[in-house]
Amino acid sequence: MDLLDKIIAKAIGMPHKPLSRIVFWLGFIVIMLLAAQITWKLVPTTASVSAWSPTPVNASGKSAGQVDLASLQQLGLFGKADTQSDRPKVAAVETITDAPKTSLSIQLTGVVASTAEQKGLAVIESNGSQETYSLGDKIKGTSASLKEVYADRIIITNAGRYETLMLDGLVYTSQSPANQQLQQAKSNTTVNRIDQRKNSEVSQELAESRTELLADPSKITDYIAISPVRQGDAVAGYRLNPGKDANLFKQAGFKANDLAKSINGYDLTVMSQALEMMSQLSELTEVSIMIEREGQLVEIMFSLPQ
């Protein structure tokens, strides 16, 4: 601290005017040097740039820095050209070979067929209303969706298989001149059908039962007993047995221990589809129930008069 005090005391004793002049001229010199450097950087250079020229190579032999292009080409760094074909490969297109007539209660009233892919339209009537569908759209009131559109029919996907819906007024045929490229996935499973849609006695019984059930859903146990069947953690279906009044159960075509798999194409083993199906029950006019009976599939169809 003594040394610092001495320095401060000497600085105080120095005359201020000469000291300020020294500081001023030092700062002025520094500023002039910086200004000169900036000025020289702004002046464009006139030095000419020499053009690049390759280093000559001795033709009689390989120089030390010469690259062997032949060996590099054999490495195939960028792949090898396919000499077997001069055209690009196209992915295989699924060929539909079998499309049975659909049993869904829907009607095809119009089509707009197109040679361009993903451009077809179909007008389908379901539950008394008409809607226009494009490819891939889900058909109202069912779990089926539109697959392909032709001049006289459409192909739909229903419960994992392909089905055909003919234009209203046309007779179903597996092939037709207007539809030379009909496609369908083959189904090896034979389905027996019990069609009760024209059975007036069953329709009348169902109409009366429907009114009671809509008023009091708990009365469903009077007609049918339903219990889920599980395989591991998944639901395999719903076991059906007659309730207190077994007459309607038998008239509709059911038998004890039938296993319900789907309703109108909605997969009952998938909870989201089962819930969607339940929400539409009050609007349905026809029902198609797929059941498993003694290892065989049986489809029971009946009408639900409003």
N, C-alpha and C positions, 0 to 999 in steps of 0.2 A: 504493500500500500504506500510505502514511503516513496518508491520509485514513481508510481503513478501520480502521486501528489506533486512530485517535482516536475514531471512532464507537463501536468496541467498548469502549474505555476509559470513555467517558461512560456507555454503557449499563450497565457493571458498577458504576459509581459511583451510579446512580439507586437510590432506595429501592424495594424489591420490593413492598411492601404497597400503596402507592397505585397502582402500575402494574397490579397484578393486579385491583384494584377497577375500574379503567377498562376493562380488557379484559372483565371479567365483565358490566358494565352494557351495553357495546356489543353483546355477544353476546345478552344478554337482550332488548334492543330489536329486534334482527334476528329473533329467534325469534317474538316477539309479532306482528311485521308479517306474517310468513309464516303464522302461525296465523289471523290475521284474514282474509287473502286466501282461505285454504282454507275457512273458515267461510262467507264470503259466496258462494263457488261452490256450496256445498251447499244453500243456501237457494233454494227454487224461485221463479222469477220470476212475477209476477202481471200482467205487461204483456200486454194483449190483442193478438192478431195480426189485422191487417186482412185481410178477404177480397179475393181477386183479382177484378177486374172488367175486362172487355175494353175496349179503347179504341174509342170510337164512330167509325164510318166514315161519311163523307159519302155519302149515297145518290145524289146527283146526279152524282158522278164518282168516278174512281179516286184514292185517296190515294197518297201517295208510297211507302208500305210495303205496298200491297195486292198479293197474289199472283194471277197469272193461272192458275187451275186448269185451264182448257180447254187451254192450251198444254202443261201438264205431262201431262195425260192422253194427248195425241197422241204424246208421246215413247215410250210403251210401255216404261217402265222395268222392269215386271214381266212382260213378254211379252204376247202377245195371245191371246185365247180362240179355240179352233178352232170356228168356227160350222158346219163341214161335218158334224160328227158329235157326237151327244150321248152316245155311249158310249165307254169307253176302248178304245184299240187293243190288240189281242192279237197277240202274235208268231206268225208263220206256223209251223204244225206240219208236220214232215216226213211226207210221205205215201209209204208203201211200197206199190209197185204190182206188184212181181214177187218171188216167193220160191221158187226151185226147191227140190226135195226134197234134203236134205242127204245126203252120202255118208259122213259120219263114222260110226264104229262106236260109236254111243251109242243108248240106248233111253229113250223117255219113258214112264214108268210111272204118272205122276200129275201133275195140275195143280190149282192153286187160283187160278182166275181171279177178278179183282176189277174193279169199275167205277171204283174209285179208282186214280189214277196211282201208280206205284211200289209197288204192293201185291201183285202177282202172285207166285206161287211155283210151282216145277216140281221134280218128283222125277225125276232122270235117273240111269240106270244106265250106268256107264262102267268098263271093265276089271274087271267082275265085282262091283262095289260100287255101292250106291245112295247118292246125296247129294241134299239139298234145296238148291235154288238160288233166290236172289231176283234181281231185275232188276239187270243189270250184273255179276253174279258170273261168274268164269271157270270153265268146265267142266273138271273134272279129266281129265287125260290128253290134252287138246286145247288149242289156243290160242283156241278159240271162247268167246264169252260170251253170256249170256242177254239178249235184247233186249226181247221182248214175250211175254206169256202170254195165251192164249185158251182157250176151253172145250174145243177138240179138238186144239190144236197149240200149239207155241211157235215163236217166231222167234229165231234166233241170228245173231250176226255172226261170220263165219268168213273169214279171209284177205281182209278188206276188202269182203265182199259179204254180203248177207242170205240166209239159208237157212231152210227149214221142217223141223221135226221133228214128225211126227204122233204122237198118242197111240197107245200100243201097241194093236194090233188094228184101227185105223182106216186106211182107204185114203186116200192123198194126193189132194187136189183143190185147185185153185187158189183156189176160193171155196167157202164152205159156209154154210148158214143160221145155224150157231152162231158164225160168224166173219165178219160182214159188213164189218168194218173191217180186213181183212188188209192189211198194209203190207210193202213190200219195195223195195229199190233195184234199178233195172234194171241188168243186166249185158250189155254188148254183145259180150262175149268168149265164143265157143263153145269148150267144153271136150270133147274126145274122151276116153272112158273105156275103160280096159282092166281088166276085173274078173276077177281071178284068185283070188278068195276061195273059190270052190268047186272049184278045180283041185286035186285031191288029190295029184297028182304034184308040183306045185310046192310045196304045203304041206309034204309030206314032206321034200323037198329042203331047204326053208328051216328046218324043224325040226332036221334033222341039222347044217346049217351054223350055226344059232344056238348049238347046244351047243358046237361047236368054237370059235366066236368068243368066247363067254363065258369059255371056259377060256383062250384065247390070242387077244386082240384083234388081234394083229399079222397073223393069218391072213386078215384082210379083203382083203388084196391078192391073195389067191388067187382071189377071186370078182369084185372090182370095183376099178377104179382111179379115185380121186377127186382132182380138182384144182380149186382155186378160180379163178373167172373174175372179173376186176376191170374196172370201168368208172370210170376216174379213181381216186379214193381209196375208193370204195365197192365192196362185193362184189355182183356181179350174180347169182351162183348158183354151183353146183358142177358141173363137167364130169364126166360118168360114161362110163367105157369098160370093156370086159370085162377081167378079170384073166387069170391063168393058166388057170383053169377057166371058159371062156366059156359052158358049157352052161346053168348056172343063170341067168346074166345074160340070156340070150336067152329062156329059158323064162318068166321073170318078166314079159317084155314090154318090156324095155329094148333100146335100140339105141345103137350107138357115137355118142359126142358129144352124148348127151342132156344138157340143162342142168337140174339139179334146182333148183327154186325154193322148195318148201315140203314139209314132212312133217307130216301130220295137222293142217294149218292153221298150223303154226309156220313163220314166215317165216325161211328160212335166210340171207337177206341181212342180217338183224338179229342181231348176235352174241349178245345176251342170250337171244333166242328159240331160236337154234341150240343154245346150251349147255343150256337147259332141256329141249329135245327130246332131247339126248344122254343126259341124266340119267334119262329115263323109258323108254329103249329096252328095258331088261330087263323092264319091266312090260307092254309092249304085246302085245296079242293080234291086232290088225289094224293095217295100215299103209296110208296113202294118201299117195302121193308125186306131187306136181305137178311136171311137167317141161316144158321148152320144147323142141320138136322142129321144126326147119325153120320157125320163126316161129309155130307153133301150140302151144296148150297141150294136154297129154295127162296125164290122171290115171290112175295105175297103182295098183290096190288088190289086196292079197293078205293072207292070214291068216298069223299066226305061232303055230302050236300050241305049248302049253307043254310 
